[in-house]
Amino acid sequence: MPQPILRTERLVLVPLADRHLEQEVELDADPEVLRYIFGRARSREEVVAAHAERMALGRKVDGLGYWMAYRSPGEDDFVGLMMLPPAHGPDQPDDPAVAELGYRLLRRHWRQGLASEASRALLRHAFETVGQTRVIAQTMAVNTGSRGVMAAVGLRYVRTYFPVWDDPLPGADLGEVEYEMTRPMWARRNTDSG
């Protein structure tokens, strides 16, 4: 199953493609957007390499991957990058039934509920279309904005952990946090709200 175009009340989420590279470059050129990820803006070369990795990871599990978010109805007003790849990395399970939720928005779109709106659509897609058993999300403990989105969409706190970094960002001493939503949590949430 290929990644579908997803729609919400205010957004259209389009599967990431090579034609979106310049928007990824724009997004990662803002050091504030990357404050809790890299602590600095990324070079074009770094973004090109990351794009290739995203495209490869997006092919690992049918229906999962990355989406570019735009204000509805078309692709004129770029909002950001929405992520739902298979979970990957040293602190994450290697299980194709587990996906990792993420979001990165241009600063002008912060604090408008757009990350939460897109995340709800991605969670629905993960559980109802792809059939995931669990979706996780991780961030620095000090990243209150991202943690707020995780809580707003119904993910529950699982743990705080302390990875070793060669060049830790400010606040790294407080650790990283992981949140999750499981298929039973999703079913209960939708039964309760329905």
BAMIZA-822123 format. One record per residue: residue number from 1; chain; x, z, y of N, C-alpha, C in turn. Coordinates in steps of 0.1 Angstrom, whole numbers, plus 5000, padded with zeros to 4 digits. Layout:
N
+-----+-----+------+------+------+------+------+------+------+------+------+
! seq ! mol !   nX !   nZ !   nY !  caX !  caZ !  caY !   cX !   cZ !   cY !
+-----+-----+------+------+------+------+------+------+------+------+------+
! NUM !   A !    X !    Z !    Y !    X !    Z !    Y !    X !    Z !    Y !
...
+-----+-----+------+------+------+------+------+------+------+------+------+
***
This chain:
194
+-----+-----+------+------+------+------+------+------+------+------+------+
! seq ! mol !   nX !   nZ !   nY !  caX !  caZ !  caY !   cX !   cZ !   cY !
+-----+-----+------+------+------+------+------+------+------+------+------+
!   1 !   A ! 5008 ! 5000 ! 4988 ! 5000 ! 5000 ! 5000 ! 5009 ! 5000 ! 5012 !
!   2 !   A ! 5008 ! 4990 ! 5021 ! 5015 ! 4990 ! 5033 ! 5010 ! 5001 ! 5043 !
!   3 !   A ! 5018 ! 5005 ! 5052 ! 5014 ! 5014 ! 5063 ! 5003 ! 5008 ! 5071 !
!   4 !   A ! 4991 ! 5014 ! 5073 ! 4981 ! 5008 ! 5081 ! 4983 ! 5012 ! 5095 !
!   5 !   A ! 4976 ! 5004 ! 5104 ! 4974 ! 5008 ! 5118 ! 4964 ! 5019 ! 5118 !
!   6 !   A ! 4967 ! 5030 ! 5125 ! 4959 ! 5042 ! 5126 ! 4953 ! 5043 ! 5140 !
!   7 !   A ! 4941 ! 5047 ! 5141 ! 4935 ! 5048 ! 5155 ! 4929 ! 5062 ! 5156 !
!   8 !   A ! 4930 ! 5067 ! 5169 ! 4924 ! 5080 ! 5172 ! 4916 ! 5077 ! 5185 !
!   9 !   A ! 4910 ! 5087 ! 5191 ! 4902 ! 5086 ! 5203 ! 4910 ! 5079 ! 5214 !
!  10 !   A ! 4923 ! 5083 ! 5216 ! 4931 ! 5078 ! 5227 ! 4943 ! 5070 ! 5223 !
!  11 !   A ! 4946 ! 5069 ! 5210 ! 4958 ! 5063 ! 5206 ! 4956 ! 5052 ! 5195 !
!  12 !   A ! 4966 ! 5043 ! 5195 ! 4967 ! 5034 ! 5183 ! 4981 ! 5036 ! 5178 !
!  13 !   A ! 4983 ! 5038 ! 5165 ! 4995 ! 5040 ! 5159 ! 4999 ! 5028 ! 5150 !
!  14 !   A ! 5009 ! 5021 ! 5154 ! 5013 ! 5008 ! 5148 ! 5026 ! 5011 ! 5139 !
!  15 !   A ! 5026 ! 5006 ! 5127 ! 5038 ! 5008 ! 5118 ! 5051 ! 5003 ! 5125 !
!  16 !   A ! 5061 ! 5011 ! 5125 ! 5074 ! 5008 ! 5131 ! 5079 ! 4994 ! 5125 !
!  17 !   A ! 5084 ! 4986 ! 5134 ! 5090 ! 4973 ! 5131 ! 5102 ! 4970 ! 5139 !
!  18 !   A ! 5109 ! 4960 ! 5136 ! 5121 ! 4957 ! 5144 ! 5118 ! 4954 ! 5158 !
!  19 !   A ! 5106 ! 4949 ! 5161 ! 5102 ! 4946 ! 5175 ! 5101 ! 4958 ! 5184 !
!  20 !   A ! 5101 ! 4970 ! 5178 ! 5100 ! 4982 ! 5185 ! 5113 ! 4989 ! 5189 !
!  21 !   A ! 5124 ! 4982 ! 5186 ! 5137 ! 4989 ! 5188 ! 5139 ! 4993 ! 5203 !
!  22 !   A ! 5136 ! 4984 ! 5212 ! 5138 ! 4987 ! 5226 ! 5131 ! 4999 ! 5231 !
!  23 !   A ! 5119 ! 5002 ! 5225 ! 5111 ! 5013 ! 5229 ! 5118 ! 5026 ! 5223 !
!  24 !   A ! 5124 ! 5025 ! 5211 ! 5131 ! 5036 ! 5205 ! 5143 ! 5039 ! 5214 !
!  25 !   A ! 5150 ! 5029 ! 5219 ! 5161 ! 5031 ! 5228 ! 5157 ! 5038 ! 5240 !
!  26 !   A ! 5146 ! 5034 ! 5246 ! 5140 ! 5041 ! 5258 ! 5137 ! 5055 ! 5255 !
!  27 !   A ! 5131 ! 5058 ! 5244 ! 5127 ! 5072 ! 5240 ! 5139 ! 5081 ! 5239 !
!  28 !   A ! 5149 ! 5076 ! 5232 ! 5161 ! 5084 ! 5229 ! 5171 ! 5084 ! 5240 !
!  29 !   A ! 5168 ! 5077 ! 5251 ! 5177 ! 5078 ! 5263 ! 5175 ! 5090 ! 5272 !
!  30 !   A ! 5164 ! 5097 ! 5269 ! 5161 ! 5109 ! 5277 ! 5166 ! 5122 ! 5269 !
!  31 !   A ! 5176 ! 5128 ! 5275 ! 5181 ! 5140 ! 5268 ! 5171 ! 5151 ! 5266 !
!  32 !   A ! 5161 ! 5152 ! 5275 ! 5151 ! 5163 ! 5274 ! 5142 ! 5160 ! 5261 !
!  33 !   A ! 5139 ! 5147 ! 5258 ! 5132 ! 5144 ! 5246 ! 5139 ! 5148 ! 5234 !
!  34 !   A ! 5153 ! 5148 ! 5234 ! 5161 ! 5151 ! 5223 ! 5167 ! 5165 ! 5223 !
!  35 !   A ! 5163 ! 5173 ! 5233 ! 5169 ! 5186 ! 5235 ! 5170 ! 5195 ! 5223 !
!  36 !   A ! 5160 ! 5195 ! 5214 ! 5160 ! 5203 ! 5202 ! 5164 ! 5196 ! 5190 !
!  37 !   A ! 5168 ! 5183 ! 5191 ! 5172 ! 5175 ! 5180 ! 5187 ! 5172 ! 5180 !
!  38 !   A ! 5192 ! 5166 ! 5191 ! 5206 ! 5163 ! 5193 ! 5212 ! 5170 ! 5205 !
!  39 !   A ! 5204 ! 5175 ! 5214 ! 5209 ! 5182 ! 5226 ! 5214 ! 5172 ! 5236 !
!  40 !   A ! 5212 ! 5159 ! 5235 ! 5217 ! 5149 ! 5244 ! 5210 ! 5136 ! 5241 !
!  41 !   A ! 5211 ! 5127 ! 5250 ! 5206 ! 5113 ! 5248 ! 5215 ! 5106 ! 5237 !
!  42 !   A ! 5209 ! 5096 ! 5231 ! 5217 ! 5089 ! 5221 ! 5221 ! 5075 ! 5226 !
!  43 !   A ! 5232 ! 5071 ! 5222 ! 5237 ! 5057 ! 5226 ! 5228 ! 5047 ! 5219 !
!  44 !   A ! 5229 ! 5035 ! 5224 ! 5222 ! 5024 ! 5218 ! 5226 ! 5022 ! 5204 !
!  45 !   A ! 5239 ! 5023 ! 5201 ! 5244 ! 5021 ! 5187 ! 5238 ! 5032 ! 5178 !
!  46 !   A ! 5237 ! 5044 ! 5183 ! 5231 ! 5055 ! 5175 ! 5216 ! 5052 ! 5172 !
!  47 !   A ! 5209 ! 5047 ! 5182 ! 5195 ! 5043 ! 5180 ! 5193 ! 5032 ! 5170 !
!  48 !   A ! 5202 ! 5022 ! 5171 ! 5201 ! 5010 ! 5162 ! 5203 ! 5015 ! 5147 !
!  49 !   A ! 5213 ! 5024 ! 5145 ! 5216 ! 5030 ! 5132 ! 5204 ! 5038 ! 5127 !
!  50 !   A ! 5198 ! 5046 ! 5136 ! 5187 ! 5054 ! 5132 ! 5175 ! 5046 ! 5129 !
!  51 !   A ! 5173 ! 5035 ! 5136 ! 5162 ! 5025 ! 5134 ! 5163 ! 5020 ! 5119 !
!  52 !   A ! 5175 ! 5016 ! 5116 ! 5177 ! 5010 ! 5102 ! 5174 ! 5021 ! 5092 !
!  53 !   A ! 5178 ! 5033 ! 5094 ! 5175 ! 5044 ! 5085 ! 5160 ! 5046 ! 5084 !
!  54 !   A ! 5153 ! 5046 ! 5095 ! 5139 ! 5048 ! 5095 ! 5132 ! 5037 ! 5087 !
!  55 !   A ! 5136 ! 5025 ! 5089 ! 5130 ! 5014 ! 5082 ! 5132 ! 5015 ! 5067 !
!  56 !   A ! 5144 ! 5019 ! 5063 ! 5147 ! 5021 ! 5049 ! 5139 ! 5032 ! 5043 !
!  57 !   A ! 5139 ! 5043 ! 5050 ! 5131 ! 5055 ! 5045 ! 5116 ! 5052 ! 5044 !
!  58 !   A ! 5111 ! 5044 ! 5053 ! 5097 ! 5040 ! 5054 ! 5093 ! 5032 ! 5042 !
!  59 !   A ! 5103 ! 5026 ! 5035 ! 5100 ! 5018 ! 5023 ! 5100 ! 5026 ! 5010 !
!  60 !   A ! 5104 ! 5039 ! 5010 ! 5106 ! 5046 ! 4998 ! 5093 ! 5050 ! 4991 !
!  61 !   A ! 5082 ! 5054 ! 4999 ! 5070 ! 5058 ! 4993 ! 5059 ! 5050 ! 5000 !
!  62 !   A ! 5051 ! 5042 ! 4993 ! 5040 ! 5034 ! 4998 ! 5031 ! 5042 ! 5008 !
!  63 !   A ! 5029 ! 5037 ! 5019 ! 5020 ! 5043 ! 5029 ! 5026 ! 5052 ! 5039 !
!  64 !   A ! 5038 ! 5057 ! 5035 ! 5045 ! 5067 ! 5044 ! 5055 ! 5059 ! 5053 !
!  65 !   A ! 5060 ! 5065 ! 5064 ! 5070 ! 5059 ! 5073 ! 5068 ! 5064 ! 5087 !
!  66 !   A ! 5070 ! 5055 ! 5096 ! 5071 ! 5058 ! 5110 ! 5061 ! 5049 ! 5118 !
!  67 !   A ! 5055 ! 5054 ! 5128 ! 5046 ! 5046 ! 5136 ! 5049 ! 5048 ! 5151 !
!  68 !   A ! 5047 ! 5037 ! 5158 ! 5048 ! 5037 ! 5173 ! 5034 ! 5040 ! 5179 !
!  69 !   A ! 5033 ! 5050 ! 5187 ! 5020 ! 5053 ! 5193 ! 5019 ! 5047 ! 5207 !
!  70 !   A ! 5007 ! 5042 ! 5210 ! 5004 ! 5036 ! 5223 ! 4990 ! 5041 ! 5227 !
!  71 !   A ! 4988 ! 5042 ! 5240 ! 4975 ! 5045 ! 5245 ! 4965 ! 5033 ! 5241 !
!  72 !   A ! 4954 ! 5037 ! 5236 ! 4944 ! 5026 ! 5232 ! 4941 ! 5018 ! 5244 !
!  73 !   A ! 4937 ! 5005 ! 5242 ! 4935 ! 4998 ! 5229 ! 4946 ! 4991 ! 5224 !
!  74 !   A ! 4957 ! 4988 ! 5232 ! 4967 ! 4979 ! 5227 ! 4981 ! 4985 ! 5227 !
!  75 !   A ! 4991 ! 4977 ! 5229 ! 5005 ! 4981 ! 5229 ! 5011 ! 4981 ! 5243 !
!  76 !   A ! 5003 ! 4983 ! 5253 ! 5009 ! 4982 ! 5267 ! 5015 ! 4995 ! 5272 !
!  77 !   A ! 5009 ! 5007 ! 5267 ! 5014 ! 5020 ! 5273 ! 5020 ! 5027 ! 5261 !
!  78 !   A ! 5033 ! 5026 ! 5260 ! 5041 ! 5033 ! 5249 ! 5041 ! 5048 ! 5251 !
!  79 !   A ! 5037 ! 5055 ! 5240 ! 5036 ! 5070 ! 5241 ! 5048 ! 5076 ! 5234 !
!  80 !   A ! 5051 ! 5072 ! 5221 ! 5062 ! 5078 ! 5214 ! 5063 ! 5073 ! 5200 !
!  81 !   A ! 5071 ! 5080 ! 5192 ! 5074 ! 5077 ! 5178 ! 5067 ! 5089 ! 5170 !
!  82 !   A ! 5059 ! 5085 ! 5160 ! 5052 ! 5094 ! 5151 ! 5058 ! 5092 ! 5137 !
!  83 !   A ! 5061 ! 5103 ! 5131 ! 5068 ! 5103 ! 5118 ! 5060 ! 5109 ! 5107 !
!  84 !   A ! 5060 ! 5102 ! 5096 ! 5055 ! 5107 ! 5083 ! 5062 ! 5101 ! 5071 !
!  85 !   A ! 5076 ! 5103 ! 5071 ! 5083 ! 5097 ! 5060 ! 5083 ! 5107 ! 5048 !
!  86 !   A ! 5088 ! 5103 ! 5037 ! 5090 ! 5112 ! 5026 ! 5100 ! 5123 ! 5031 !
!  87 !   A ! 5098 ! 5135 ! 5027 ! 5107 ! 5146 ! 5031 ! 5121 ! 5143 ! 5026 !
!  88 !   A ! 5131 ! 5145 ! 5035 ! 5144 ! 5142 ! 5031 ! 5154 ! 5151 ! 5038 !
!  89 !   A ! 5166 ! 5152 ! 5033 ! 5176 ! 5161 ! 5039 ! 5180 ! 5172 ! 5031 !
!  90 !   A ! 5190 ! 5179 ! 5034 ! 5196 ! 5190 ! 5025 ! 5187 ! 5202 ! 5024 !
!  91 !   A ! 5178 ! 5205 ! 5034 ! 5169 ! 5216 ! 5033 ! 5155 ! 5213 ! 5030 !
!  92 !   A ! 5153 ! 5201 ! 5024 ! 5140 ! 5196 ! 5021 ! 5139 ! 5191 ! 5007 !
!  93 !   A ! 5127 ! 5192 ! 5001 ! 5125 ! 5188 ! 4987 ! 5127 ! 5173 ! 4985 !
!  94 !   A ! 5132 ! 5169 ! 4974 ! 5133 ! 5155 ! 4971 ! 5121 ! 5152 ! 4961 !
!  95 !   A ! 5109 ! 5151 ! 4967 ! 5097 ! 5150 ! 4960 ! 5088 ! 5139 ! 4967 !
!  96 !   A ! 5085 ! 5128 ! 4961 ! 5078 ! 5117 ! 4968 ! 5064 ! 5122 ! 4972 !
!  97 !   A ! 5059 ! 5133 ! 4966 ! 5045 ! 5138 ! 4970 ! 5046 ! 5147 ! 4982 !
!  98 !   A ! 5058 ! 5149 ! 4988 ! 5059 ! 5157 ! 5000 ! 5064 ! 5148 ! 5012 !
!  99 !   A ! 5057 ! 5149 ! 5023 ! 5060 ! 5141 ! 5034 ! 5064 ! 5151 ! 5046 !
! 100 !   A ! 5071 ! 5145 ! 5056 ! 5075 ! 5154 ! 5067 ! 5069 ! 5148 ! 5080 !
! 101 !   A ! 5062 ! 5156 ! 5086 ! 5055 ! 5153 ! 5099 ! 5064 ! 5155 ! 5111 !
! 102 !   A ! 5065 ! 5145 ! 5120 ! 5073 ! 5147 ! 5132 ! 5067 ! 5138 ! 5143 !
! 103 !   A ! 5072 ! 5141 ! 5155 ! 5067 ! 5134 ! 5167 ! 5077 ! 5135 ! 5178 !
! 104 !   A ! 5078 ! 5124 ! 5185 ! 5088 ! 5124 ! 5197 ! 5081 ! 5116 ! 5207 !
! 105 !   A ! 5077 ! 5122 ! 5219 ! 5070 ! 5115 ! 5229 ! 5078 ! 5114 ! 5242 !
! 106 !   A ! 5075 ! 5103 ! 5249 ! 5081 ! 5101 ! 5262 ! 5076 ! 5113 ! 5271 !
! 107 !   A ! 5085 ! 5118 ! 5280 ! 5081 ! 5130 ! 5288 ! 5068 ! 5128 ! 5296 !
! 108 !   A ! 5066 ! 5117 ! 5300 ! 5053 ! 5115 ! 5309 ! 5041 ! 5117 ! 5301 !
! 109 !   A ! 5042 ! 5118 ! 5287 ! 5030 ! 5120 ! 5279 ! 5030 ! 5134 ! 5273 !
! 110 !   A ! 5039 ! 5143 ! 5277 ! 5039 ! 5156 ! 5272 ! 5027 ! 5164 ! 5277 !
! 111 !   A ! 5023 ! 5174 ! 5270 ! 5012 ! 5184 ! 5274 ! 4999 ! 5177 ! 5276 !
! 112 !   A ! 4996 ! 5167 ! 5269 ! 4983 ! 5160 ! 5270 ! 4975 ! 5161 ! 5257 !
! 113 !   A ! 4981 ! 5167 ! 5247 ! 4974 ! 5168 ! 5234 ! 4976 ! 5156 ! 5225 !
! 114 !   A ! 4985 ! 5147 ! 5229 ! 4987 ! 5134 ! 5222 ! 4994 ! 5136 ! 5209 !
! 115 !   A ! 5004 ! 5145 ! 5209 ! 5012 ! 5147 ! 5196 ! 5002 ! 5154 ! 5186 !
! 116 !   A ! 4994 ! 5163 ! 5190 ! 4984 ! 5169 ! 5181 ! 4974 ! 5158 ! 5176 !
! 117 !   A ! 4969 ! 5150 ! 5185 ! 4960 ! 5140 ! 5181 ! 4966 ! 5130 ! 5171 !
! 118 !   A ! 4978 ! 5126 ! 5173 ! 4985 ! 5117 ! 5164 ! 4988 ! 5124 ! 5151 !
! 119 !   A ! 4992 ! 5136 ! 5151 ! 4995 ! 5144 ! 5139 ! 4983 ! 5146 ! 5130 !
! 120 !   A ! 4971 ! 5148 ! 5136 ! 4959 ! 5150 ! 5128 ! 4956 ! 5137 ! 5121 !
! 121 !   A ! 4958 ! 5125 ! 5127 ! 4956 ! 5112 ! 5121 ! 4966 ! 5110 ! 5109 !
! 122 !   A ! 4978 ! 5115 ! 5112 ! 4989 ! 5113 ! 5101 ! 4986 ! 5122 ! 5089 !
! 123 !   A ! 4981 ! 5135 ! 5092 ! 4978 ! 5144 ! 5081 ! 4966 ! 5138 ! 5073 !
! 124 !   A ! 4956 ! 5133 ! 5080 ! 4945 ! 5127 ! 5073 ! 4949 ! 5115 ! 5064 !
! 125 !   A ! 4958 ! 5107 ! 5069 ! 4964 ! 5096 ! 5062 ! 4972 ! 5101 ! 5050 !
! 126 !   A ! 4980 ! 5111 ! 5052 ! 4988 ! 5117 ! 5041 ! 4980 ! 5122 ! 5029 !
! 127 !   A ! 4970 ! 5129 ! 5032 ! 4962 ! 5136 ! 5022 ! 4951 ! 5127 ! 5016 !
! 128 !   A ! 4944 ! 5119 ! 5025 ! 4932 ! 5112 ! 5020 ! 4935 ! 5098 ! 5016 !
! 129 !   A ! 4946 ! 5092 ! 5021 ! 4949 ! 5078 ! 5017 ! 4961 ! 5077 ! 5008 !
! 130 !   A ! 4972 ! 5084 ! 5012 ! 4984 ! 5083 ! 5004 ! 4984 ! 5092 ! 4992 !
! 131 !   A ! 4977 ! 5104 ! 4993 ! 4976 ! 5113 ! 4982 ! 4987 ! 5123 ! 4981 !
! 132 !   A ! 4993 ! 5127 ! 4993 ! 5004 ! 5137 ! 4993 ! 4999 ! 5150 ! 4988 !
! 133 !   A ! 5008 ! 5158 ! 4982 ! 5004 ! 5172 ! 4979 ! 5007 ! 5182 ! 4989 !
! 134 !   A ! 5017 ! 5178 ! 4998 ! 5022 ! 5188 ! 5008 ! 5028 ! 5180 ! 5020 !
! 135 !   A ! 5026 ! 5185 ! 5032 ! 5033 ! 5179 ! 5044 ! 5040 ! 5191 ! 5050 !
! 136 !   A ! 5052 ! 5189 ! 5054 ! 5060 ! 5199 ! 5061 ! 5064 ! 5194 ! 5074 !
! 137 !   A ! 5068 ! 5203 ! 5083 ! 5073 ! 5200 ! 5096 ! 5084 ! 5211 ! 5099 !
! 138 !   A ! 5094 ! 5206 ! 5105 ! 5106 ! 5216 ! 5108 ! 5110 ! 5213 ! 5123 !
! 139 !   A ! 5115 ! 5224 ! 5129 ! 5121 ! 5224 ! 5142 ! 5129 ! 5236 ! 5145 !
! 140 !   A ! 5136 ! 5236 ! 5156 ! 5143 ! 5248 ! 5160 ! 5133 ! 5259 ! 5163 !
! 141 !   A ! 5136 ! 5272 ! 5160 ! 5127 ! 5283 ! 5163 ! 5124 ! 5284 ! 5177 !
! 142 !   A ! 5133 ! 5280 ! 5186 ! 5131 ! 5281 ! 5201 ! 5122 ! 5269 ! 5206 !
! 143 !   A ! 5119 ! 5259 ! 5198 ! 5111 ! 5248 ! 5203 ! 5096 ! 5251 ! 5203 !
! 144 !   A ! 5092 ! 5259 ! 5213 ! 5078 ! 5263 ! 5214 ! 5068 ! 5252 ! 5215 !
! 145 !   A ! 5072 ! 5241 ! 5221 ! 5063 ! 5230 ! 5223 ! 5059 ! 5224 ! 5209 !
! 146 !   A ! 5069 ! 5221 ! 5201 ! 5067 ! 5215 ! 5188 ! 5060 ! 5225 ! 5179 !
! 147 !   A ! 5064 ! 5238 ! 5180 ! 5057 ! 5248 ! 5171 ! 5042 ! 5249 ! 5175 !
! 148 !   A ! 5039 ! 5247 ! 5188 ! 5025 ! 5248 ! 5192 ! 5017 ! 5236 ! 5186 !
! 149 !   A ! 5023 ! 5224 ! 5185 ! 5016 ! 5213 ! 5179 ! 5014 ! 5216 ! 5164 !
! 150 !   A ! 5024 ! 5221 ! 5158 ! 5022 ! 5225 ! 5143 ! 5011 ! 5234 ! 5141 !
! 151 !   A ! 5010 ! 5245 ! 5149 ! 4999 ! 5255 ! 5148 ! 4986 ! 5248 ! 5152 !
! 152 !   A ! 4986 ! 5240 ! 5162 ! 4973 ! 5234 ! 5167 ! 4967 ! 5225 ! 5156 !
! 153 !   A ! 4975 ! 5219 ! 5148 ! 4969 ! 5210 ! 5138 ! 4967 ! 5217 ! 5124 !
! 154 !   A ! 4969 ! 5230 ! 5124 ! 4966 ! 5237 ! 5112 ! 4977 ! 5240 ! 5102 !
! 155 !   A ! 4989 ! 5236 ! 5105 ! 5001 ! 5239 ! 5096 ! 5003 ! 5254 ! 5097 !
! 156 !   A ! 5008 ! 5260 ! 5086 ! 5011 ! 5274 ! 5086 ! 5026 ! 5276 ! 5085 !
! 157 !   A ! 5031 ! 5286 ! 5091 ! 5045 ! 5290 ! 5091 ! 5049 ! 5294 ! 5076 !
! 158 !   A ! 5060 ! 5288 ! 5072 ! 5065 ! 5291 ! 5058 ! 5078 ! 5300 ! 5059 !
! 159 !   A ! 5087 ! 5296 ! 5067 ! 5100 ! 5303 ! 5067 ! 5108 ! 5300 ! 5079 !
! 160 !   A ! 5118 ! 5308 ! 5081 ! 5129 ! 5306 ! 5091 ! 5142 ! 5305 ! 5082 !
! 161 !   A ! 5150 ! 5295 ! 5085 ! 5162 ! 5294 ! 5078 ! 5174 ! 5291 ! 5088 !
! 162 !   A ! 5186 ! 5292 ! 5083 ! 5197 ! 5292 ! 5092 ! 5208 ! 5282 ! 5087 !
! 163 !   A ! 5206 ! 5269 ! 5090 ! 5216 ! 5259 ! 5086 ! 5229 ! 5261 ! 5093 !
! 164 !   A ! 5240 ! 5256 ! 5088 ! 5253 ! 5257 ! 5094 ! 5255 ! 5244 ! 5101 !
! 165 !   A ! 5258 ! 5245 ! 5114 ! 5260 ! 5233 ! 5123 ! 5275 ! 5232 ! 5127 !
! 166 !   A ! 5280 ! 5220 ! 5128 ! 5294 ! 5219 ! 5133 ! 5294 ! 5222 ! 5148 !
! 167 !   A ! 5283 ! 5217 ! 5155 ! 5283 ! 5219 ! 5170 ! 5268 ! 5224 ! 5173 !
! 168 !   A ! 5265 ! 5237 ! 5171 ! 5252 ! 5241 ! 5173 ! 5246 ! 5240 ! 5187 !
! 169 !   A ! 5234 ! 5237 ! 5188 ! 5227 ! 5236 ! 5200 ! 5223 ! 5250 ! 5205 !
! 170 !   A ! 5221 ! 5252 ! 5218 ! 5217 ! 5265 ! 5223 ! 5204 ! 5269 ! 5216 !
! 171 !   A ! 5204 ! 5281 ! 5212 ! 5192 ! 5286 ! 5204 ! 5193 ! 5285 ! 5189 !
! 172 !   A ! 5203 ! 5278 ! 5185 ! 5205 ! 5276 ! 5170 ! 5207 ! 5289 ! 5163 !
! 173 !   A ! 5212 ! 5299 ! 5170 ! 5214 ! 5312 ! 5163 ! 5200 ! 5319 ! 5159 !
! 174 !   A ! 5189 ! 5314 ! 5164 ! 5176 ! 5319 ! 5160 ! 5170 ! 5311 ! 5148 !
! 175 !   A ! 5177 ! 5301 ! 5144 ! 5173 ! 5294 ! 5132 ! 5164 ! 5282 ! 5134 !
! 176 !   A ! 5160 ! 5277 ! 5123 ! 5150 ! 5266 ! 5122 ! 5138 ! 5272 ! 5115 !
! 177 !   A ! 5127 ! 5266 ! 5118 ! 5114 ! 5270 ! 5112 ! 5108 ! 5259 ! 5104 !
! 178 !   A ! 5101 ! 5262 ! 5094 ! 5093 ! 5252 ! 5086 ! 5079 ! 5256 ! 5085 !
! 179 !   A ! 5070 ! 5247 ! 5087 ! 5056 ! 5249 ! 5086 ! 5051 ! 5239 ! 5075 !
! 180 !   A ! 5039 ! 5241 ! 5070 ! 5034 ! 5233 ! 5060 ! 5019 ! 5232 ! 5060 !
! 181 !   A ! 5014 ! 5221 ! 5054 ! 5000 ! 5220 ! 5051 ! 5000 ! 5214 ! 5036 !
! 182 !   A ! 4992 ! 5221 ! 5028 ! 4990 ! 5216 ! 5014 ! 4977 ! 5209 ! 5012 !
! 183 !   A ! 4976 ! 5202 ! 5001 ! 4963 ! 5195 ! 4999 ! 4951 ! 5205 ! 4999 !
! 184 !   A ! 4952 ! 5216 ! 4992 ! 4941 ! 5226 ! 4992 ! 4938 ! 5231 ! 5006 !
! 185 !   A ! 4948 ! 5233 ! 5014 ! 4946 ! 5237 ! 5028 ! 4939 ! 5226 ! 5036 !
! 186 !   A ! 4942 ! 5214 ! 5034 ! 4936 ! 5203 ! 5040 ! 4921 ! 5202 ! 5036 !
! 187 !   A ! 4919 ! 5203 ! 5023 ! 4905 ! 5203 ! 5018 ! 4896 ! 5214 ! 5024 !
! 188 !   A ! 4902 ! 5226 ! 5024 ! 4894 ! 5238 ! 5030 ! 4892 ! 5236 ! 5045 !
! 189 !   A ! 4902 ! 5231 ! 5052 ! 4900 ! 5229 ! 5066 ! 4889 ! 5219 ! 5069 !
! 190 !   A ! 4889 ! 5208 ! 5061 ! 4879 ! 5198 ! 5064 ! 4865 ! 5202 ! 5059 !
! 191 !   A ! 4864 ! 5210 ! 5049 ! 4851 ! 5216 ! 5044 ! 4846 ! 5225 ! 5054 !
! 192 !   A ! 4855 ! 5234 ! 5059 ! 4850 ! 5244 ! 5069 ! 4846 ! 5238 ! 5082 !
! 193 !   A ! 4852 ! 5227 ! 5086 ! 4849 ! 5221 ! 5099 ! 4838 ! 5210 ! 5098 !
! 194 !   A ! 4835 ! 5207 ! 5085 ! 4825 ! 5196 ! 5083 ! 4811 ! 5202 ! 5081 !
+-----+-----+------+------+------+------+------+------+------+------+------+
***
